[in-house]
Amino acid sequence: MSKRDYYDVLGVAKDCDGKALKSAYRKLAMKYHPDQNAGNTEAEAKFKEVGEAYAVLSDPEKKAAYDRFGHAAFEGGGGGGGSPFNGDPGDIFQDIFSQVFGGSSPFGGRQSNGPQRGADLRYDMDVSLEEAFAGKDAKINVPTVVDCDACDGSGAEPGTTPETCPTCQGSGRVHARQGFFTMERTCARCSGRGTVIAKPCKVCRGAGQVQQDRALSVKIPAGVESGMRIRLSGEGEAGARGGPRGDLYIFVEVLEHDLFERDRPNLYCRTPVSMVTAALGGDVEVPTINGSRARVAIPEGAQTGRKLRLRGKGMPSLRGAPQYGDLYIEIFVETPRNLSAHQKQLLEEFGACSAADCNPESAGFMGRVKKFWDGINGGDETTSS
């Protein structure tokens, strides 16, 4: 028997909003609720059907897949892998009832009161550009939660053990009836653990865990970039009731450098060049990120903004075979200041004997300016003071 269209099941249009979808689901869920239709297998089937439809259409990603592929999106061998509705009906409706009705599934879904995985932790680490170039072995102290040594994480005074909660009989959940709904809630007495501690541990006060700094070794790989994270498996917070530890994530921030700017594997160094060297050519000494020095030939007539490349003098790549970016030397021509009278005289003599081809950029710019003015004034020259 083929499945009915989910929109037909809920009686809504494809373009309905979330509010209308939720309202339609509430009405049908109340109509076919098992508590209202005891022993009615047809009503139970319809109740599951409307829950299945709402579970898909209320999720934007699932709805988009359904609108495109239909039921095939959730069937094995179809568009999106196995169906999300092949498991226990309680698992299907647990989240739906919590969201729509404020309770839990009528099929008895239960929150686990067994071991729980510990929380993941984040640690922000600043590294210099030199450390990012060479890599780094760092020692860090991470504040975290660990099992209490005094009670081995049980929370009970040594020599005693936690007792079964008399309220929920160890289930961690209690039931309450509201109208024709049977609601399931976390047991307030044991907070869902299913056990209570008559004699709490004096060290951890019954929590079973304590705060503690942990010393860890972290290897920062060469070529690391800002925003990258390093995962240390099992180095997060201790899990509750014997559960596994979470993970620790190291978020790396590479600090700005006084000399170099970074663009992924490439480095840029803005280097001043004297007017004489820029005009006549020559060479300048520049630093590299590994601490060495390099000499760069400045071509005759070099202008501000020109970039000269030093191959393989940049940052290492994290991916593939060992490979390095390039170092770009960006020239800026420095205008001389604090000139003596003799130096000024020499520059004036140079200016007097300079032809237009000595400053082609200026000549070209003035030509464009004259053309601009002529266009505005219709060819008539005007002056303004």
KELUMKOL-834608 format. One line per 4 residues: number of its first residue (from 1); for each residue x negated, y, z negated of C-alpha. Coordinates in pm, 1 decimal, decimal comma, always signed. Each point is the difference from the previous one (the first is absolute). Layout:
<kolmis>
NUM> X/Y/Z; ...
</kolmis>
This chain:
<kolmis>
1> +0,0/+0,0/+0,0; -147,8/+332,4/+106,5; -41,8/+281,9/-249,9; +234,0/+295,8/+10,0
5> -134,2/+341,4/+88,6; -114,2/+172,4/-319,7; +181,4/+322,0/+88,2; +323,6/-198,2/+48,1
9> -55,9/-179,4/-331,0; -9,9/+332,0/-186,6; +252,1/+172,3/+227,0; -227,5/+297,7/+77,8
13> -122,8/+171,0/+314,1; -363,8/-22,4/+112,0; -55,3/+369,8/-64,4; +147,3/+4,2/-351,2
17> -206,4/+163,5/-272,4; -132,3/-160,9/-317,1; +287,9/+126,2/-212,7; +266,3/-155,4/+223,8
21> -196,6/-325,1/+20,7; -30,0/-22,6/-377,6; +369,0/+78,2/-50,6; +105,0/-271,5/+243,9
25> -223,3/-252,5/-170,7; +131,0/+84,5/-346,9; +361,7/-54,4/+105,8; -66,3/-334,9/+165,5
29> -230,0/-121,0/-276,2; +266,0/+70,6/-261,4; +266,4/-164,8/+216,4; -192,4/-325,7/+47,7
33> -187,4/-5,9/-332,0; -12,0/-357,1/-147,2; +142,7/+123,5/-331,5; +308,5/+116,8/+188,9
37> +26,1/-317,4/+207,5; -90,5/-286,6/-229,4; -33,0/-326,9/+193,4; +67,0/+169,5/+333,9
41> -282,1/-119,4/+224,7; +118,8/+214,3/+292,1; -18,4/+318,1/-212,1; -345,4/-100,7/-121,9
45> -117,4/-45,1/+358,8; +137,1/+342,0/+95,0; -164,5/+153,6/-306,0; -336,5/-136,4/+113,4
49> +67,5/+115,7/+355,5; +67,0/+363,4/-98,2; -304,6/-2,4/-227,5; -217,5/-130,7/+282,5
53> +132,6/+266,5/+237,2; -60,7/+279,9/-250,3; -351,2/-125,4/-79,5; -93,9/+46,7/+365,7
57> +188,7/+315,3/+93,4; -103,6/+190,8/-314,4; -369,4/-55,9/+78,9; -117,8/+236,5/+280,0
61> -262,5/-241,2/+136,1; +228,4/-304,9/-5,9; +284,7/+204,3/+148,9; -223,7/+113,4/+287,6
65> -104,4/-360,2/+66,7; +362,7/-118,4/-14,3; +121,8/+277,0/+233,0; -262,2/-108,3/+252,9
69> -4,8/-379,4/-26,3; +316,8/-90,1/-189,9; -9,3/-304,7/-225,9; -301,6/-133,7/+192,9
73> -215,2/+256,4/-180,1; +34,1/-204,9/-321,3; -4,4/-352,9/+135,3; -301,8/-225,3/+39,2
77> -140,9/+33,4/+351,3; +196,8/+320,2/+58,9; -125,3/+354,1/-11,0; -120,0/+28,4/-355,1
81> -95,3/-329,0/-165,9; +204,5/-196,9/-252,2; +336,8/+109,7/-129,2; +0,9/+193,0/-328,7
85> +322,6/-178,6/-96,0; -116,0/-360,7/-25,9; -72,4/+6,8/-372,3; +204,6/+2,7/-317,5
89> +310,5/+226,0/+29,4; -98,2/+148,9/-334,2; -319,2/+129,7/+156,4; +194,9/+156,1/+286,5
93> +240,9/+201,2/-214,9; -215,1/+83,0/-304,9; -131,1/+328,9/+140,5; +329,7/+87,1/+169,5
97> +205,0/-25,9/-319,8; -260,4/+192,1/-198,9; +14,4/+281,0/+255,2; +374,1/+13,4/+70,7
101> +166,0/-119,5/-321,1; -267,9/+58,0/-263,3; -7,6/-368,6/-95,7; -151,2/-320,1/+131,5
105> +105,5/-273,8/+235,0; +314,1/-195,8/-91,9; -190,5/-313,9/+92,8; -213,3/+17,7/-312,6
109> -329,4/+140,7/+134,4; -243,6/+43,3/-288,2; -303,2/+215,7/-57,5; -303,2/-214,2/-70,3
113> -123,2/+7,4/-356,9; -313,2/-198,8/+80,5; -352,5/+122,7/+79,5; -16,2/+330,8/+185,5
117> -283,8/+138,3/+208,7; -184,1/+297,3/-145,8; +19,9/+347,1/+153,6; -246,1/+117,5/+263,5
121> -232,9/+282,8/-101,1; -150,8/+291,5/+190,6; -341,1/+153,0/-56,1; -115,0/+312,3/+188,1
125> -372,1/+9,9/+79,0; -198,3/+291,3/+144,4; -312,3/-82,2/+200,8; -249,6/+231,4/+164,9
129> -60,3/-6,8/+374,7; -344,3/-149,5/-65,0; +160,4/-281,2/-202,7; +256,0/-56,6/+274,5
133> -290,2/-28,3/+247,2; -208,9/-246,8/-199,8; +269,6/-179,4/-200,5; +9,5/-18,3/-377,7
137> +23,0/-245,7/-287,8; +199,5/+181,3/-268,1; +93,5/-75,7/-359,4; +343,6/+123,2/-107,3
141> +208,0/-11,7/-317,9; +367,2/-64,2/+67,3; +262,1/+50,4/-274,4; +233,6/-295,6/+25,7
145> +224,1/-237,8/-192,1; -143,7/-335,9/-110,2; +134,3/-293,8/-198,6; -36,5/+40,6/-375,0
149> -280,9/-224,3/-123,1; +150,1/-30,4/-349,2; +322,0/-169,2/+118,1; -116,1/-124,7/+343,1
153> +263,0/+222,0/+160,4; +300,6/-156,0/-175,0; +78,0/+307,7/-210,2; +57,5/-218,7/-306,4
157> -211,2/-0,7/-315,3; -273,8/-267,2/+23,2; +136,1/-328,7/-129,7; +356,7/+78,6/+116,5
161> +176,4/-18,1/+336,6; +282,3/+196,8/+163,8; +347,4/-141,5/-67,8; +288,5/-55,1/+238,3
165> +228,2/+302,5/+8,9; +324,2/-90,3/-181,9; +202,5/+252,4/+201,4; -71,3/-126,6/+352,2
169> -118,0/-349,1/-101,1; -326,4/+53,8/+185,8; +149,6/+101,1/+335,4; -88,6/+368,5/-30,7
173> +345,6/+92,0/+133,5; +342,4/+50,2/-155,3; +345,3/+5,0/+164,2; +281,1/+246,7/-51,7
177> +343,8/+8,1/+163,2; +137,8/+325,3/+140,1; +347,1/-42,3/+147,2; -25,7/-281,3/+251,1
181> -380,4/+42,0/+35,4; -250,5/-199,3/-203,3; -313,0/+209,5/-37,5; -344,7/-129,5/-90,0
185> -244,4/+226,7/-180,0; -342,7/-17,4/-155,1; +11,8/-111,5/-360,7; -54,8/+308,2/-216,3
189> -140,3/-195,6/-292,1; -288,9/-167,0/+184,9; -22,1/+241,2/+297,9; +41,2/-291,2/+238,6
193> -292,9/-203,2/-134,6; +217,7/-274,9/-145,6; -204,8/-1,2/-320,2; -28,0/+216,9/-308,6
197> -296,2/+46,0/-231,9; +76,0/-35,0/-368,6; -353,3/+91,3/-111,4; -166,6/+237,5/+247,4
201> -377,5/-2,7/+42,8; -155,7/+278,2/-207,1; -251,4/+87,3/+272,1; +233,1/+44,4/+297,8
205> +320,4/+49,8/-205,2; +180,5/-271,7/+189,8; -78,2/+127,7/+350,0; -245,0/-280,3/+75,4
209> -224,6/+250,8/+179,4; -230,4/+284,5/-95,9; -162,6/+294,7/+178,2; -367,6/-45,3/+75,2
213> -268,7/+138,5/+229,6; -152,4/-256,4/+234,7; -344,6/+40,2/+155,0; -2,1/-107,9/+364,1
217> -251,9/-5,9/+283,7; +115,6/+141,5/+333,2; -184,8/-25,4/+330,9; +64,1/+300,3/+224,9
221> -82,4/-103,8/+358,3; -212,1/+217,6/+226,6; +216,2/+208,4/+233,8; +296,8/+31,9/-236,6
225> +235,0/+289,2/+77,8; +234,7/+213,7/-208,0; +336,3/-166,5/-55,7; -133,4/-353,3/+24,2
229> +83,3/-236,6/-282,8; -186,7/-297,2/-139,3; +201,6/-282,8/-157,1; -133,0/-189,9/-299,5
233> +223,3/-304,0/-32,6; +105,9/-91,0/-352,4; -155,7/+307,9/-161,4; +328,0/+181,1/-74,9
237> +217,8/-19,2/-308,7; +52,6/-331,7/-175,9; +324,8/-177,6/+84,6; +279,9/-38,7/-251,3
241> +59,7/-335,9/-166,1; -305,5/-161,1/+155,6; +57,5/+134,4/+350,8; -288,0/+77,6/+238,7
245> -182,3/+330,5/-7,7; +78,2/+272,3/+251,8; -256,4/+148,6/+237,2; -216,7/+309,4/-27,9
249> -16,6/+238,0/+295,8; -296,8/+236,6/+30,9; +95,8/+309,5/+203,5; -308,8/+166,4/+144,0
253> -45,5/+373,1/+59,9; -317,9/+108,0/+181,4; -105,1/+341,5/-125,7; -78,9/+293,9/+227,0
257> -367,2/+55,6/+81,9; -200,8/+323,0/+3,4; -162,9/-73,1/+336,9; +207,6/-254,1/+189,6
261> +360,2/-22,8/+110,4; +136,6/-344,1/+79,6; +232,6/-113,2/+274,7; +30,6/-376,8/-49,3
265> -342,2/-145,0/+100,7; -137,8/+330,4/+133,9; -163,5/+279,4/-196,4; -29,2/+369,6/+84,9
269> -262,8/+238,8/-127,5; +28,4/+374,0/+73,2; -356,0/+121,6/+49,8; -119,2/+364,0/+24,8
273> -239,9/+82,8/+285,4; -186,7/+327,8/+35,8; +80,6/+225,6/+291,4; -351,4/-42,3/+136,9
277> +12,5/-382,7/-15,1; +344,6/-2,0/+159,8; -120,7/+227,8/+281,5; -340,5/-157,1/+68,4
281> +67,5/-358,2/-112,2; -190,2/-193,3/-261,6; +75,8/-252,5/-267,7; +141,4/-5,6/-351,7
285> -24,8/-248,6/-283,5; +329,8/-142,4/-126,4; +92,9/-241,9/-281,1; +167,4/-337,5/+47,0
289> +236,9/-172,6/-243,6; -255,3/-270,2/-86,7; -235,6/+266,1/-140,5; -243,0/+11,6/+292,0
293> -72,3/+287,7/+237,7; +37,5/+36,5/+374,5; -119,6/+258,5/+251,5; +250,8/+125,7/+251,6
297> -99,2/+173,2/+324,1; +192,4/+324,7/+53,0; +42,9/+69,7/+372,8; -80,5/+343,0/+138,8
301> +301,6/+231,7/-9,2; +191,4/-207,3/-258,0; +324,5/+158,5/-115,5; +193,4/-18,3/-327,8
305> +227,9/-303,1/-10,0; -217,7/-225,6/+213,9; -25,0/-354,9/-140,0; -307,7/-218,9/+25,4
309> +40,9/-371,8/-73,0; -230,7/-226,5/-197,2; +111,1/-354,0/+80,8; +40,4/-246,8/-284,6
313> -62,2/+257,7/-274,1; +359,1/+3,6/-127,7; +193,9/-223,6/-238,7; +9,6/-380,6/+12,9
317> +311,6/-171,7/+126,9; +194,9/-231,3/-230,0; +121,6/-215,6/+287,3; -186,6/-245,3/+216,7
321> -373,7/-15,7/+46,9; -224,8/+258,7/-169,4; +57,2/+319,7/+191,3; -52,6/+367,9/-72,1
325> +166,6/+315,6/+116,8; -184,5/+306,2/+128,0; -122,3/+321,1/-159,6; +96,7/+318,1/+183,8
329> -207,6/+312,8/-55,0; +224,3/+301,8/+60,3; -203,9/+311,3/+79,0; +86,7/+346,6/-114,2
333> -228,4/+282,7/+111,0; -91,3/+225,7/-288,9; -11,0/+373,2/+67,0; -310,0/+151,4/-165,6
337> +51,5/+239,7/-290,4; -220,7/+231,3/-209,5; -208,0/+96,8/+304,9; -303,6/+224,4/-27,6
341> -29,8/+312,1/+212,4; -243,1/-177,8/+233,8; +232,9/-297,8/+41,8; +289,8/+229,9/+81,0
345> -214,5/+181,8/+257,5; -91,0/-328,7/+168,6; +366,2/-104,5/+17,2; +96,7/+338,1/+147,8
349> -269,4/-38,2/+266,1; +123,9/-351,8/+71,3; +358,3/+125,2/+32,4; -104,4/+278,5/+234,0
353> -174,2/-237,4/+239,2; +259,3/-280,6/-19,1; +192,8/-74,8/+316,5; +360,8/-119,5/+13,8
357> -110,3/-357,0/+71,4; -165,9/-10,9/-344,1; +348,5/+11,8/-157,2; +229,1/-181,6/+245,3
361> +273,2/-59,2/-257,6; +22,3/+372,4/-78,0; -2,2/+94,4/+367,4; +273,4/-253,5/+76,5
365> +207,9/+114,7/-297,3; -20,0/+366,0/+99,1; +100,4/-91,8/+353,2; +313,7/-170,9/-132,5
369> +72,6/+297,2/-226,8; -22,6/+242,9/+294,4; +235,7/-220,7/+202,3; +244,2/-4,4/-293,3
373> -4,8/+378,1/-35,6; +38,0/+50,7/+375,0; +306,4/-224,5/-3,1; +163,0/+202,9/-278,0
377> -84,0/+344,7/+136,4; +63,2/-76,2/+365,6; -360,5/+56,6/+85,4; -18,0/+349,4/-155,5
381> -275,3/+42,7/-252,9; +108,6/+157,4/-326,2; -186,2/+74,5/-311,9; +115,4/+35,7/-356,7
385> -170,0/+146,6/-294,5
</kolmis>
